[in-house]
Amino acid sequence: MSRSELDWFKSSYSSAQGDSCIEIAVTGQAIHVRDSKDVTRPHFAVGRAEWARFVGFVSEV
């Protein structure tokens, strides 16, 4: 899936200035992650199970 076909969104915790943030796009197979400050750079994708583990980890911190 190309970058332009993904439905990207920022966290509701993102600052009003939009700095220091990531955007994610969810598909059936993966979570795609990109830098919101430079959306022309390549993004990376992780599996849904790996993303769930990551979110679980950071929510405990």
C-alpha positions as CSV (number, residue, x, y, z in Angstrom):
1,M,0.0,0.0,0.0
2,S,1.4,3.4,-0.9
3,R,1.9,6.2,1.5
4,S,-0.8,8.3,-0.2
5,E,-3.4,5.5,0.2
6,L,-3.0,5.2,3.9
7,D,-5.3,7.1,6.3
8,W,-2.7,8.8,8.6
9,F,-3.6,10.4,12.0
10,K,-1.8,11.9,15.0
11,S,-2.3,11.1,18.6
12,S,-4.9,13.2,20.5
13,Y,-2.0,14.0,22.9
14,S,-0.1,15.8,20.1
15,S,0.7,19.5,20.8
16,A,-1.1,22.3,19.0
17,Q,2.2,23.2,17.3
18,G,2.4,19.7,15.7
19,D,6.1,19.2,16.7
20,S,7.7,16.1,18.0
21,C,5.0,13.8,16.9
22,I,4.4,10.6,14.9
23,E,1.5,9.7,12.7
24,I,0.1,6.2,12.3
25,A,-2.1,4.4,9.8
26,V,-3.8,1.2,10.5
27,T,-4.3,-1.6,8.0
28,G,-5.5,-5.2,8.3
29,Q,-2.0,-6.5,8.6
30,A,0.1,-3.7,10.1
31,I,0.5,-0.4,11.8
32,H,2.4,2.1,9.7
33,V,4.4,4.8,11.5
34,R,5.9,8.0,10.1
35,D,7.4,11.3,11.3
36,S,4.8,14.0,11.1
37,K,7.4,16.7,10.6
38,D,8.6,15.2,7.3
39,V,5.9,13.0,5.8
40,T,7.9,12.6,2.6
41,R,10.4,10.4,4.3
42,P,9.8,6.6,4.3
43,H,7.6,5.1,6.9
44,F,7.9,1.8,8.7
45,A,5.4,-0.8,9.5
46,V,5.0,-3.3,12.4
47,G,2.7,-6.2,12.8
48,R,-0.5,-5.6,14.9
49,A,0.7,-8.0,17.6
50,E,4.0,-6.2,17.9
51,W,2.2,-2.8,18.1
52,A,-0.1,-4.1,20.8
53,R,3.0,-5.2,22.9
54,F,4.6,-1.8,22.3
55,V,1.5,0.1,23.4
56,G,1.1,-2.1,26.4
57,F,4.7,-1.5,27.4
58,V,4.6,2.3,27.1
59,S,1.2,2.5,28.9
60,E,2.9,1.0,32.0
61,V,5.7,3.5,32.1
